[in-house]
Amino acid sequence: MSDKTQLNDALASNYLLVDLQLRSWSGKSTDRSASDEVISNKGATQDSGRFVKNLFAGADGELKAVNQMGTAIRAFVYAKTLPWSNNTDGAKRGDRLISAKTSFEFLKELNDIKRDYDAAVAKLQQMWDVRKAEAIRNLGGLAREADYPDPSTLPDMFSVSIDLRPVPTMGDFKRVNVPAELAEALGERHMQLAEEQVANALDELKKKLLESLQRMGVQLKKCGAKEKTRLYDSLVTNLQDLVGLARTMNVRNSQGLSDLADKIEAQLLQHPVEVYRNHPELATAVAQNAEALAVDASLEEIWK
């Protein structure tokens, strides 16, 4: 798909932008008094460092559970979407791109994870006073009551929001009350930017797919040679997610990318990981397939 207008129309018709807002509280605090004391005792300069307290020292089980659930939410969103970023942005900043066809199921799965997250926050809130008292005892002279927020504020401090919105189109600029020449220039700039953002999104997918294929090749080759190695379910499940993305996020409708997804599914995703543990000869054969498909995935033409 080389025409920018076609690409813009395809994006607007088939894709949505995902905005994830995940607020959290680290449970850490810089103690200036302790920092000054350490610096003075060591004869160091003032810019040598700082002392960061763990406010729930020895009592952070519930807080860790909340943060782990937050990490799970972010990982889920990253696994189901691609970055919608400029060349100067990082792959994990800003909006994400998702296929409109998968958005409903995406929200259902995300809500299931969010329910567990909210339950973890509620448990932290329930145990707050008990864990705070334990931590204050553990911190000794480093403890300060003012470092701790009121537990009633926890639902706001730990919150998750997700927003889906359409991808802007060139036609949007024609509705703005500006001279026609400016509207056309803004539309052209938007289409150029969308071309760059699509390229960045597919670059990220290519990078992840290559890493997953190469990892499968390495691990299954070791298994086939009966070398000591650990095979995790994620060796297959991560690749399944990436194949799903290759199908639904084939923005340019590349036949090469569709064919690659078919080959990966047929040659690499027919067995769960435990099968390879008991059949080293099969592990060797699939490792060779993974290596060959990694070469295919590295070809530039399938991503254009």
PyMOL commands that set and color helices and strands:
alter all, ss='L'
color gray80, all
select helices_A, chain A and resi 4-14+32-42+61-80+100-142+145-147+151-157+170-175+180-224+234-248+255-268+273-278+280-297+300-303
alter helices_A, ss='H'
color red, helices_A
select strands_A, chain A and resi 15-23+28-31+51-54+82-83+96-99+159-166
alter strands_A, ss='S'
color yellow, strands_A
deselect
rebuild
show_as cartoon
